[in-house]
């Protein structure tokens, strides 16, 4: 299903896009998917981050004191999103998009308001619950009255757009169950791995990466925050290395890698944990190819876990905690810790390491699942149908041009 030529999409990314982390990977891969469908994509985002893949990118005014690239709430996002709203107004008037695609709840709010002002349909793209994600970051307990207000605001935002893409079934159920969104408006577009990732990205040796040749390498890829379970990861690594000194932990990500490197040294495991720092998205496959197992100690009941798709595509047995999103992605092929403690996580790693003969078969099954079930191409027709339905219902782009104002 291909749209008429000339149809355009304004993507709103209220984040420092692109910054080599999971949230941004979803935005980028969806932009690639839509471009393959024939849409012209332009992106509105914060002042920081980097342009990627020749997508026209419109940035807000430079705010020199805001350099944060990592995830998590920040009071400064309030005025950054105001600047983004006015930047989007300018871009809408110039490009006259046929549809607005707002990522995250802030992007959905901005896109929905613009959609009503300019009579353009808006699709919201939710990667997780706004308030439950704040809980995951420890925000809710400290600012309870504000949290309750934000929960009310989240419900309002969920009901504003013309349609919703949810990154998981749990996210879709949250919108319909907690906030009463019409189920017909919600389409599950799961996180996935781009088909281009299966092309293989070798060329990096263990020696060049600083990894012992005979080590059993356990890889983590993602932002280095408590929300992603990095504290649990180091606790578990310490336990694993007592029993299996041949284990080696490869930790790809940022921010705060220096502090974590010092923490690992204090624990006496610094020589068996390599913190690479920030790795370019297109180079992650080379590091995954050096690994034997993958881990993700993240716990969230609604937020997706996009790194799992890349572990699967690399054919790596994956240890996780039990959660709806993790189960939805890995199914019965995941290795699930018995509970959400560092001890249980370490136990799951150790038990998997004791079965090396089973890993090639498990990895092959995971890679097959990734290519057949968890590839962005599987969402192609679903995304196209929603876009065409919303554009047709609004009358936008009937002559191959946006509506504008």
SVG drawing of the C-alpha trace seen along z (x, -y; Angstrom):
<svg xmlns="http://www.w3.org/2000/svg" viewBox="-14 -30 58 59">
<polyline fill="none" stroke="black" stroke-width="0.4" points="0.0,0.0 1.7,-3.2 0.4,-6.8 0.1,-9.2 3.4,-11.0 3.9,-14.3 2.3,-13.3 4.3,-14.6 4.6,-13.9 5.8,-16.2 7.3,-14.2 7.5,-15.9 10.3,-14.5 10.4,-16.3 13.8,-15.0 17.4,-15.7 17.1,-13.6 19.2,-11.7 21.2,-10.5 21.8,-6.7 19.2,-5.4 16.1,-3.2 13.5,-6.0 15.3,-7.6 15.8,-4.3 12.0,-3.9 11.6,-7.4 14.3,-6.8 13.1,-3.4 9.5,-4.6 10.7,-7.5 12.6,-5.0 9.5,-2.9 7.3,-5.8 9.9,-7.0 9.9,-3.5 6.1,-3.8 6.5,-6.9 6.0,-9.7 8.2,-12.7 9.4,-13.0 10.5,-16.1 11.4,-16.2 11.0,-18.9 13.1,-18.4 15.3,-20.0 18.4,-22.0 20.8,-19.3 21.3,-15.8 22.5,-15.1 20.9,-14.9 20.7,-11.4 20.1,-9.8 19.4,-13.0 15.9,-13.5 15.2,-17.3 15.4,-18.3 14.1,-21.5 15.5,-22.4 14.4,-24.9 16.6,-27.9 19.9,-26.9 19.7,-26.7 23.4,-26.5 23.0,-25.4 20.9,-22.4 23.1,-19.6 21.3,-16.5 21.1,-13.6 20.0,-10.9 16.4,-10.0 14.4,-10.9 12.3,-13.8 13.7,-17.4 12.0,-20.6 13.8,-22.3 11.7,-20.3 8.8,-22.6 10.2,-25.6 12.0,-23.4 8.6,-22.1 7.1,-25.6 10.0,-26.5 9.3,-23.3 5.6,-24.2 6.4,-27.5 9.0,-25.9 6.4,-23.4 3.9,-26.2 6.5,-27.7 7.3,-24.3 3.6,-23.5 3.0,-26.7 6.0,-26.1 5.6,-22.4 1.8,-22.0 2.0,-18.4 -0.8,-15.9 -0.4,-14.3 1.4,-15.1 3.1,-12.2 3.8,-13.2 6.1,-11.0 5.9,-10.6 3.1,-12.4 4.6,-15.9 4.8,-15.4 1.2,-14.1 0.0,-17.2 1.8,-19.6 0.7,-17.6 -2.9,-17.4 -3.1,-21.2 -1.5,-21.9 -3.8,-19.4 -6.8,-21.3 -5.4,-24.7 -4.5,-23.7 -7.1,-20.9 -4.5,-18.2 -4.9,-14.7 -2.5,-13.8 -1.3,-10.3 0.3,-10.0 3.1,-7.5 3.5,-6.3 6.5,-4.2 5.3,-4.1 3.0,-5.6 4.0,-9.2 3.2,-8.8 4.2,-5.1 7.5,-6.1 7.9,-8.8 7.3,-6.2 10.1,-4.1 12.4,-7.1 11.4,-7.6 9.5,-10.9 6.1,-9.9 6.8,-9.3 8.6,-12.6 6.0,-14.9 2.7,-13.1 0.3,-16.1 2.1,-17.0 2.1,-13.3 -1.7,-13.2 -2.1,-16.3 0.2,-14.7 -1.9,-11.5 -5.0,-13.6 -3.1,-15.4 -1.9,-12.1 -5.5,-10.9 -6.5,-14.1 -3.5,-13.8 -4.4,-10.2 -7.8,-11.2 -6.7,-14.2 -5.1,-12.7 -7.0,-11.1 -5.2,-7.8 -2.5,-6.2 0.4,-3.9 1.3,-2.0 4.7,-0.3 3.2,2.7 0.0,4.4 0.5,3.3 0.7,-0.3 -2.5,0.0 -4.3,1.6 -3.1,-1.3 -4.6,-3.8 -7.9,-2.0 -8.3,-0.7 -6.9,-3.4 -8.0,-6.4 -11.0,-5.1 -9.5,-5.7 -11.7,-4.0 -10.0,-0.8 -10.6,-1.4 -8.3,-4.4 -5.3,-2.4 -3.0,-0.4 -0.2,1.7 2.9,0.9 5.5,2.9 9.1,1.9 11.2,4.0 14.5,4.3 15.2,2.8 15.8,5.3 19.1,3.6 20.4,4.8 20.4,8.4 23.0,7.5 25.8,8.1 28.2,5.6 31.4,7.5 35.0,6.2 35.6,5.6 37.8,8.1 37.8,8.9 41.4,7.8 40.6,4.4 37.6,4.0 39.7,4.8 37.9,8.1 39.8,11.3 39.7,13.9 38.6,16.7 36.0,14.9 32.2,15.6 30.9,12.2 27.7,10.9 26.5,7.7 24.2,4.9 23.2,2.2 21.2,-0.9 21.2,-4.1 23.0,-3.7 20.3,-4.7 18.7,-3.1 15.5,-2.8 17.4,-0.4 18.6,1.6 22.3,0.8 22.6,1.0 21.1,4.5 23.5,5.3 26.6,4.5 25.2,6.3 24.6,9.4 27.9,9.1 29.7,9.2 27.8,12.4 28.4,14.0 32.2,13.3 32.6,15.0 31.4,18.2 32.6,17.7 35.8,15.6 35.8,16.3 32.7,14.1 33.2,10.6 30.6,7.9 30.4,5.6 28.3,2.5 27.5,0.2 25.8,-3.0 25.8,-6.4 25.6,-8.7 27.5,-8.2 29.9,-5.5 32.8,-7.1 31.0,-6.9 30.0,-3.3 33.5,-2.4 34.7,-3.7 31.9,-1.7 33.0,1.5 36.6,0.9 35.5,0.4 33.6,3.7 36.8,5.4 35.3,6.3 36.7,3.4 39.0,5.6 36.0,7.8 33.6,5.0 34.2,2.9 32.2,-0.4 32.4,-1.5 30.5,-4.8 28.3,-6.0 28.3,-3.7 26.9,-5.0 23.6,-3.2 25.0,-1.8 28.0,-0.3 26.1,1.7 26.0,4.8 29.8,5.1 29.9,5.2 26.9,7.6 28.8,10.0 31.5,10.3 29.1,11.4 27.8,14.8 24.8,13.7 22.7,10.6 21.0,9.1 18.4,6.5 17.5,6.0 15.0,3.3 11.6,3.5 8.6,1.6 5.0,2.8 4.2,0.7 7.4,-0.8 8.9,1.1 12.4,2.6 13.8,2.1 17.3,3.4 15.8,7.0 15.1,6.9 18.8,6.2 19.9,9.0 17.5,11.3 18.8,10.3 22.3,11.0 21.3,14.5 22.0,13.9 20.3,15.8 18.7,13.1 18.2,12.9 15.5,10.6 13.0,10.0 9.4,11.1 7.2,8.3 4.5,7.8 6.7,6.0 9.6,8.5 7.3,11.5 5.6,10.0 8.9,9.6 10.8,12.7 7.9,15.2 9.1,18.6 12.6,18.0 13.6,15.6 15.5,16.6 13.4,15.1 14.8,14.6 12.7,16.2 12.1,12.8 13.3,9.2 16.4,9.4 20.0,9.1 20.6,12.6 17.9,14.1 19.3,12.3 22.8,13.6 21.4,17.1 19.7,16.9 23.0,15.8 24.9,18.6 22.4,21.3 22.5,20.2 26.3,20.1 26.3,23.7 24.5,24.8 26.8,23.5 25.8,26.3 22.2,25.0 23.1,21.4 23.5,21.8 20.1,23.4 18.5,20.8 20.2,18.0 19.1,19.3 15.5,19.5 15.7,15.9 17.1,14.6 14.4,16.4 11.7,14.9 13.3,11.4 13.3,11.7 9.8,13.2 7.9,11.5 9.9,8.6 10.9,6.8 9.7,3.3 8.5,4.6 5.8,6.5 4.2,3.2 4.3,1.8 0.7,2.5 -0.7,1.7 0.9,-1.7 0.0,-2.4 -3.7,-1.6 -3.9,-3.9 -2.2,-6.8 -4.5,-6.4 -7.6,-6.2 -6.8,-9.4 -5.7,-11.3 -8.8,-10.2 -11.1,-11.0 -9.7,-14.5 -9.6,-15.2 -5.9,-16.2 -3.7,-15.8 -6.5,-15.0 -4.5,-16.7 -1.1,-15.5 -0.8,-18.7 -1.1,-19.4 -3.9,-21.5 -1.9,-24.1 -3.9,-27.1"/>
</svg>
